[in-house]
């Protein structure tokens, strides 16, 4: 077994950090030591008995480890690799992109014998015996030396540019790239293409666009092009096509603006090479997910970072027609509600083709409670927390993933019988995300009302703790809404109600709250606007139920119901923005989420605030 490890294998790797596919390297067989998982890949140390180097098996090789083909203390033959410098750790890592198992686990870690004079003499005797038995080593044959350029010209001179790039350079996986590398070539599919945008800053004007690139392993990176490069490559890049790309630069990604899961982002200039991979087998990249549990979505609300989720479909709405305010265009929309093992649900809004295609598929099979994995969703604050699909979003129904199997097992065994709550309604201090949502940016009412310029550029968000001091009984408490899209309806000709959004009549409508209430805290008071979901939590009944109470039991019972809700403390998450009313600029404070006070969590918060003030307790 010991002879199967290649002598000086690690030295060979160190001497050839990035070999071309045509390199005539000796066979490299190493022992796998300290094999352990990290994310969806495996880390290990490659040992030749004398030296070790830390390594990473590309995620496509993970199945070989799971199946037991590659084992700790086993031997592997390395067929393709890259040696990368990791600047943060000041060491080199071996990225193995292709290998094969040679031997299962040995009994112990292999250690090479140290050559002594006795070993040398014994080896000499063995060599003599080999000659006596007729085994003669042939001298190395002479050959004519040729430059790399001559070889490339002879072998690939008549090939297309893309084929030359593929044959003369080794394709590297995106996971192996970093800003400190030299030349590299990647083979990627364009999975998202942005629009050409213009900008203006202190250095002048220009144009920019970006694409999202995905390799065969499913790793993604965003590539940005400015000015000349943007004009050169905008028409070149087509959505869904595969390209060879080289001569780009990488830098650490700006986490505030990154849209893919990658520590780096790429910039292509006018000297970069981009060639379409035509007349050869293309690939469909694996979709990689980085799932966020539903009860941990709170910190992502209104952030730039996109999230992936997986859940069991609880309900699917019919298609709705939504009119965009920006261009008055009507687009189809469909809402699906999903749940996961955190026992929380969230509404995901699908738009355009996702609403009409995958959305219809989900509606047809909704009685079977399918599992869906959805990539690249924007997290909004509608109803506390909501998700919205983008043009780049990807939905996989009943995916073949370990997370999906685990979720299906949970749902079938206990989930379907469990009481599930909306993540929006769970935005209380006792929940993991609620603590951040209700206690981050905590301010007094005076902080908001004394600063009328708050939210001038875009709405700003705060958390407050306040008592409801007054609900005006003679205000317009609700509006008549379409049962399909919740938009305001008007009386139709003859009978029924007309919905402009759905462009149809309906015999019935529902009532939805649009309520103003005064709240107070130790610093002052303010008027808040509350919509249906939040008003239902405050009053403890729906608008239809309150209307029925008013019509059947009279004005006194109606006012008593409103009075019951006053002088009750609540935690509010609010948005603040100026609004013009009758040519007068006013401050509009809107309730985005509401929760009862959890006094244990509230006490903990107050103690933490007091400790920051250096007050002895």
TARA-V214752 format. One record per residue. BURIAL is # if it has 16 or more other C-alpha atoms within 10 Angstrom, else .. D_CENTER is the distance of its C-alpha to the mean C-alpha in Angstrom with 1 decimal. Layout:
# TARA-V214752
{{BURIAL:D_CENTER} {BURIAL:D_CENTER}}
This chain:
# TARA-V214752
{{.:45.1} {.:45.3} {.:46.5} {#:43.3} {#:41.2} {#:41.6} {#:43.7} {#:42.0} {#:38.7} {#:36.6} {.:39.1} {.:38.6} {#:34.8} {.:35.3} {.:37.9} {.:35.6} {.:32.1} {#:30.9} {#:33.4} {#:33.6} {.:33.7} {.:37.5} {.:38.1} {.:40.9} {.:39.5} {.:41.3} {.:39.8} {#:37.3} {#:37.3} {#:35.9} {#:35.5} {#:32.1} {#:32.4} {.:30.1} {#:27.5} {.:24.5} {.:20.9} {.:18.0} {.:14.5} {.:14.9} {#:17.8} {#:21.3} {#:23.2} {#:27.0} {#:30.1} {#:32.1} {#:35.8} {#:39.0} {#:41.3} {.:42.0} {.:38.7} {#:35.1} {#:31.8} {#:28.3} {#:26.1} {#:22.7} {#:22.7} {#:20.2} {#:17.8} {.:20.0} {#:22.8} {#:21.3} {.:23.2} {#:26.4} {#:26.0} {.:25.2} {.:28.2} {.:30.4} {#:31.3} {#:30.1} {#:31.4} {#:31.8} {#:35.3} {#:35.3} {#:35.9} {#:33.7} {#:34.7} {#:32.2} {.:32.3} {#:29.6} {#:27.9} {#:26.9} {#:28.0} {#:25.7} {#:26.5} {.:24.2} {.:25.4} {.:24.0} {.:26.0} {.:28.9} {.:29.1} {#:28.4} {#:26.1} {#:26.9} {#:24.0} {#:25.5} {#:24.4} {.:27.3} {#:29.8} {.:32.0} {#:33.5} {#:37.2} {#:38.2} {#:37.0} {#:37.1} {#:40.3} {.:42.1} {.:41.2} {#:39.7} {#:41.8} {.:43.9} {.:45.8} {.:49.5} {.:51.0} {.:53.7} {.:57.2} {.:60.5} {.:61.2} {.:58.0} {.:59.0} {.:62.5} {.:61.3} {.:58.9} {.:61.9} {.:64.1} {.:61.4} {.:61.3} {.:65.1} {.:65.0} {.:62.5} {.:64.9} {.:67.8} {.:66.0} {.:65.5} {.:61.8} {.:61.8} {.:58.7} {.:58.7} {.:58.4} {.:55.4} {.:56.0} {.:56.4} {.:54.2} {.:54.1} {.:51.5} {.:49.2} {.:46.6} {.:43.0} {.:43.5} {.:46.5} {.:44.7} {.:41.7} {.:44.2} {.:46.3} {.:43.5} {#:41.0} {.:43.0} {.:43.1} {.:39.4} {.:37.0} {#:34.8} {#:31.6} {#:33.6} {#:35.2} {#:31.8} {#:30.7} {#:34.0} {#:34.8} {#:31.5} {#:29.4} {#:25.8} {#:23.3} {#:19.9} {#:17.1} {#:16.4} {#:20.0} {#:20.0} {#:20.6} {.:22.6} {.:25.8} {.:26.3} {.:29.0} {.:29.1} {#:26.4} {#:25.6} {#:22.4} {#:22.2} {#:19.2} {#:18.4} {#:17.5} {#:14.5} {#:14.4} {#:17.4} {.:17.9} {.:21.3} {.:23.9} {.:24.1} {.:27.1} {.:27.2} {.:30.1} {.:30.4} {.:33.3} {.:33.3} {.:33.8} {.:32.0} {.:29.7} {#:27.1} {#:23.6} {#:20.9} {#:17.8} {#:16.3} {#:13.2} {#:14.8} {#:14.0} {#:16.6} {#:18.3} {#:16.4} {#:13.0} {#:12.0} {#:10.8} {#:12.3} {#:13.3} {#:17.1} {#:19.2} {#:22.8} {#:25.5} {#:28.9} {.:30.9} {#:27.9} {#:26.1} {#:29.3} {.:29.9} {#:26.6} {#:25.5} {.:27.7} {.:27.2} {#:23.5} {#:23.2} {.:20.2} {.:20.0} {#:22.6} {#:22.6} {#:23.9} {#:25.3} {#:24.4} {#:26.2} {#:27.5} {#:24.3} {#:23.5} {#:20.5} {.:19.8} {.:17.4} {#:14.4} {.:14.8} {.:12.0} {.:13.2} {.:12.6} {#:10.0} {#:7.6} {#:6.5} {#:6.2} {#:10.0} {.:12.7} {#:14.8} {#:15.3} {#:18.2} {#:21.2} {#:23.7} {#:27.3} {#:30.3} {.:31.4} {.:28.2} {#:28.8} {#:26.9} {#:28.6} {#:27.6} {#:27.8} {.:30.4} {.:33.0} {.:31.0} {.:28.6} {.:25.1} {.:22.1} {.:19.2} {#:16.1} {.:14.6} {#:11.2} {.:9.1} {#:6.9} {.:5.6} {.:7.2} {.:8.2} {#:11.9} {#:13.3} {#:15.7} {.:13.3} {#:11.7} {#:14.6} {#:13.7} {#:10.8} {#:13.6} {.:14.4} {.:12.1} {.:10.7} {#:7.2} {#:4.9} {#:3.7} {#:4.7} {#:8.4} {#:11.6} {#:15.0} {#:18.6} {#:19.8} {#:22.5} {#:23.6} {#:23.3} {#:25.0} {.:27.2} {#:26.2} {#:26.9} {#:27.9} {#:26.4} {.:28.2} {.:26.3} {.:28.1} {.:27.3} {.:29.1} {.:30.6} {.:28.9} {.:28.4} {.:25.1} {#:24.5} {#:22.1} {#:21.6} {#:20.2} {#:19.2} {#:19.1} {#:17.3} {#:18.1} {#:17.1} {#:19.2} {.:18.8} {#:21.3} {#:19.4} {#:18.6} {#:16.6} {#:17.3} {#:15.0} {#:16.7} {#:16.9} {#:18.7} {#:21.1} {.:20.9} {#:18.2} {#:20.6} {#:23.7} {.:22.7} {.:20.0} {#:20.9} {#:24.6} {.:23.9} {#:22.2} {#:25.2} {.:27.7} {.:26.3} {#:25.3} {.:28.4} {.:27.0} {#:23.8} {#:21.4} {#:18.0} {#:15.0} {#:11.6} {#:9.4} {#:6.4} {#:5.4} {#:7.5} {#:9.4} {#:11.0} {#:14.7} {#:17.9} {.:19.9} {#:21.7} {#:20.1} {#:16.5} {#:15.3} {#:12.5} {#:13.1} {#:12.1} {#:12.4} {.:14.4} {.:11.6} {#:10.0} {.:11.1} {#:12.9} {.:14.6} {#:17.6} {#:18.9} {.:16.8} {.:18.7} {.:16.4} {.:17.8} {.:15.5} {#:16.9} {.:20.4} {.:20.2} {#:19.1} {#:21.8} {.:24.3} {.:23.6} {#:23.9} {.:27.1} {.:28.7} {.:28.1} {#:25.2} {.:27.2} {.:30.0} {.:28.0} {.:28.0} {.:24.5} {.:23.7} {#:21.4} {#:18.8} {#:20.4} {#:23.8} {#:22.7} {#:22.0} {#:24.9} {#:25.6} {#:25.8} {#:22.2} {#:19.5} {#:17.5} {#:20.7} {#:22.4} {#:20.1} {#:20.2} {#:24.0} {#:25.1} {.:23.1} {.:25.1} {#:28.1} {.:31.1} {#:34.5} {#:35.6} {.:37.8} {.:35.0} {#:33.7} {#:37.0} {.:38.6} {.:36.1} {#:36.3} {.:34.2} {#:31.0} {#:28.2} {.:30.2} {.:27.4} {.:24.7} {.:24.8} {.:24.4} {#:23.5} {#:25.7} {#:26.6} {#:30.3} {#:32.6} {#:35.6} {#:38.3} {#:38.8} {#:42.3} {#:43.1} {#:42.1} {.:44.4} {#:45.9} {.:47.1} {.:43.9} {.:42.1} {#:39.8} {#:38.1} {#:37.8} {#:38.3} {#:35.0} {#:34.2} {.:33.2} {#:30.7} {#:28.7} {#:30.2} {#:31.6} {#:35.1} {#:37.9} {.:41.5} {.:44.7} {.:45.2} {.:48.6} {.:50.7} {.:48.4} {.:44.8} {#:41.9} {#:40.3} {#:36.5} {#:35.8} {#:32.0} {#:32.8} {.:36.1} {.:38.1} {#:40.6} {#:40.2} {.:43.0} {.:41.0} {#:38.5} {#:36.9} {#:37.2} {#:34.2} {#:34.7} {#:34.6} {#:36.3} {#:37.4} {#:38.2} {#:39.6} {#:38.1} {#:39.7} {#:39.1} {.:41.4} {.:40.8} {.:41.5} {#:40.3} {#:38.2} {#:37.6} {#:34.2} {#:33.1} {#:31.6} {#:30.3} {#:30.6} {#:28.2} {#:29.0} {#:32.7} {#:32.9} {#:31.8} {#:34.4} {#:37.3} {.:36.5} {.:37.2} {#:36.1} {#:37.7} {.:39.6} {.:41.0} {#:42.1} {#:43.8} {.:45.6} {#:46.7} {#:48.1} {.:49.9} {.:51.4} {.:52.1} {.:52.7} {.:51.7} {.:52.6} {.:50.2} {#:47.5} {.:48.1} {.:48.2} {#:44.8} {#:43.4} {#:45.5} {.:44.0} {#:40.6} {#:42.1} {.:42.2} {.:39.3} {#:36.7} {#:33.0} {#:29.8} {#:28.3} {#:25.1} {#:26.4} {#:25.7} {#:28.5} {#:29.5} {#:33.0} {.:34.6} {.:37.8} {.:40.3} {.:43.9} {.:43.5} {.:42.6} {.:39.4} {.:38.1} {#:35.2} {#:33.0} {#:31.3} {#:29.1} {#:28.1} {#:24.3} {#:24.5} {#:27.5} {#:28.3} {#:31.5} {#:32.4} {.:31.7} {.:34.6} {.:33.6} {#:30.3} {#:32.2} {.:34.8} {.:32.4} {.:30.8} {.:34.3} {.:35.4} {.:32.5} {.:33.4} {.:37.0} {.:36.3} {.:34.7} {.:38.0} {.:40.1} {.:42.0} {.:43.7} {.:43.0}}
